[in-house]
Amino acid sequence: MQAEPVRRGTLAEKAYFLIRAKILKGEFPVGFPLSRRKLAVDFDMSFLPISEAIQRLENEGLVESRPRVGTRVRVPSAQDLRDTYIIREALETQSARLFCEKASSSERREILSMADRLEEMIAAPAEEEEDKERQFSIQALHVDFHMRIAECTGCAPLIDLLEKNHLLIFNWFYDVSAGYKMSPGRHRTLAEVITGGEPDAAALEMGRHVRSGMDDIEQGIAGRFRSILSEPGEGEAEPVSLWRVRRRERKRGSRSR
């Protein structure tokens, strides 16, 4: 998982990672207006790469554009959050089951080691001014931990679905938006179960792990951004999902042919 801007690549890629990092650090919170011109000045770039980066973030669902509101950091509904958790649980329970069945001894040791590093970072004290950077590092390792479990299954479609649907990035976004911090002990417990010899127990524990904190996160987002979440809709009653965005793009593409 590339948490920071890539060193090589296009300016649009650099802008994409810079903006995404600010969203995932909470520097650009839910509902934060994204002015392309201001971002171009702040990042010392032209208008075009900023626009391309924002379009990519909009396609992925972290950014939205609304009539009379403009472009802003996505305002997730309760249904958005629950949909993400449902799909993530479905994929990651299978990831845990397959890992338990297939992972080598060295891969099991690696996951236990990653869990220990994550637990150390969660437990370590930090000054208030350092907290955003610390939480960013914790979340980046958290994504790596869960993706590594998937990689060790050897199931390419499973890995592809987790990556392309940005499920762990959305989890990160929801945690930051809610001001939610991971509880100590959870990842070590998960690692111990999935490195054991019981695939059913591994799937069950992963399901518990994914669901833990969901209600607190939903309430945290609602409490912090109540005024934004209660805004009247702009002609769209249902929450926007990545699938709906892609469906609309396909429809526009077919009409233009």
N, C-alpha and C positions, 0 to 999 in steps of 0.2 A: 504494500500500500504506500503510494507516494504521498506523504503528508505535506511535504514542502515542494516549492516550484522545481520543476526539472531544470537542470543546468543547460541541457542541450534541447533544442526544439524551437518551435515557433514562438513568437511573441504572444499569440493567442493562447498557447499552452501555459506560458508563464503567467499571463493574466488570469487564466482559469484557476490555477493552483493558488495564486495570491488571494483572489477573491474568496475561493472556497475555504482557505485557511482562516480568513477573517470571520467567515460565517461559523466555522467549527470551533473557533476560539470564543465566540460570543461577542466579538468586536462589532460585527454586523448582526444584530439580534433579529428575531422574528419581526417582520413588518418594516425593517430598515429600508429606506428608499435608496435605490442604486442609480445614481446619476452617471451615465456613461462619460459625460464631459468631465465631471469632477474626478472620477476614477482615472481617466486618461491623464489628467494633471498630476494626481497623487502618485501614479505609477510611472510617470514620465514616458507615456506611450501615446501613440496615435489613437484616434477614435475607433478604427476598424478592429484591431485585436481585442479591445475591450468589448465591443459589440459581439464579436464571435465568442468570446469567453462567456458572456452573459447568456447568449443563446444556448450554448452548451449546458450551462447550469439550469436554464429554464427547461430544456429537454429532459434533464435528469430529475427535475422536481424540487431543487433547492431554491429556485427563484421563480417568481410568477409576475406576469404583467396583467393588470386589470384596468378596465375603463375608468377614467376619472381618478385613478389611484396611481397609475404608472407602474414602473418596474420596482420590485422590492423583494426582500428575502421572504420566502414562502411562509404563509401563515397556515400551519397544519390544523386540520380539524381532528376531532376525537376519532372519527372514522378512518382518517389517513393513518393515524398512529396504530390503531387496532389492525387495520389491513396489513401494515408492514410487519407487525408482530406475528400475525397468522402465517404469512408466507415465510418469514424467517424461521419460525418454529418448525414448519413443515420441512424445510430444507435442512436445517441444522440438526434436527433429530436423526435424520437419515445419515448426515455427516458423522455424527457421534457413533451411530450403530456400525457404519462401515469402517470407521477408524478402529473401533474396538475389535472388529473381525480381521482387519488387514494390516494394520500398522506394524512396522518392524520394531524390534527392541530399541534401536537407536531413536526412532521417531517417537516412541513412547517416552523415552528419557528427555527428548527435546521438548515435548509438550509439558512435562512436569517442570522442567527448568524455566520455560517461558511463564508458566503459571506462578512460579516462585518469584520471578522478576516482577511480574505484574503486582503480586501481593505486596512486595517490598515498596514499590512505587506508591501504591494506594495508602499504605500505612505511614509512609514518611511524612513528617511535618513540613509545612512550607509557609513562608511569609505571604501575607495577603496579596502583595503586589506581584508575587511569583506564581500565584495560583492558576491564572489562565494558561501560562506556558506549561505548568506542571500537568494540568488536566488535559491539555493538548497531547503531551507526551504519553500520558496514561491511555488515552483513547486511541492513539496511533498504535501502541503496542497491543491494545485490546483487539483492534482490527486484525493485526498480524497474527495474533494467537488463534482467533477463530478461523481465519483463512488458512492457516497452516494445518489445522485439523482437517479442513476440507481437502487441501492438497494431498495430504497423506492417504486419503481414500483412493486416490488414483482414478476417481470418477470425473472425467473432464466436463460433462454436461452439468453436474452439480456445482462445480467450481465456477463455471461460466454463468450459471443462473445467479449465484451469490454476488458475483462481480458486476454483471450487467444491470442487475436491478438495484444495486447500490444499497442493499439492505443494511449492511453494517454501518455505512456512512449515514443513513437515515437514523439509525439507532444513536449514533454519535450526536447528530443534530438535535434529536429529541432530548437527550441527556443534557446537553449544553443549554437548550432552550428552557428546560425545566429547572436548571440549577441543580441537577441530580448528580450525586457522586457515588461511585461504586462502593459497595459494602465490602469490608475485608473478609477473606476466607472463602468467598464464593468460587473463585477460579481454581483454587487449590482443590477444593472439594470436587469440582467438575473434572479436573485433570485426573484425580485419583480414581474416579469411577470409570471414565472412558478409557483409561489405560489398564483397567482390570480385564477380566475375562468374560464379562456378561453383557453382550450387545443390547439386550432388552433394558437392562438397568442403565446402560450408557445413554440410550435414547430417552428414557424417562427422566434422567437427571438433566440432560440438555434441555428438554422441554420445560422443566422447572426453572432452569437457569435463565432461559430466554424470557419467560413470563414474569420473573421476579422484578418487582419495581415498576411494572407497567402502569398500575393504577396511580402510584405516586407521581410518575412522570406526567401522566395525563392531567392530574390535578395541578401539578406544578406549572405546566404550560398554561392551563386555564386561569390559574391565579395570577400569573405574571403578565399575561397578555389578554386579559378579559375584554378590554375596550376594543382591541383589534379583532378578536374572535367574534365579537357581537356585531360587527359591521354588517349592514344589509348586503345581500348578494347583488351582483351586477349582471343579472340575467342567467346565472348558472347556479342552480339549486344544489347540485351534487358536487362532492369534493373532486378536485382534479387529481387524477392519478397518472403515473408514468405511462400506464397502458393506454389511458384515454388520450394523453398527449400524442402518443405514437399512432393511435388509431386516426386521430384528426389529421396528422401529417400524411398518413397513407391516403386518406380521402382527398386531401388537397392535391396530392400528387397525381391521383387517378383523374381528377377533374381537369388538371392542366394538360393531360395528354391529348 
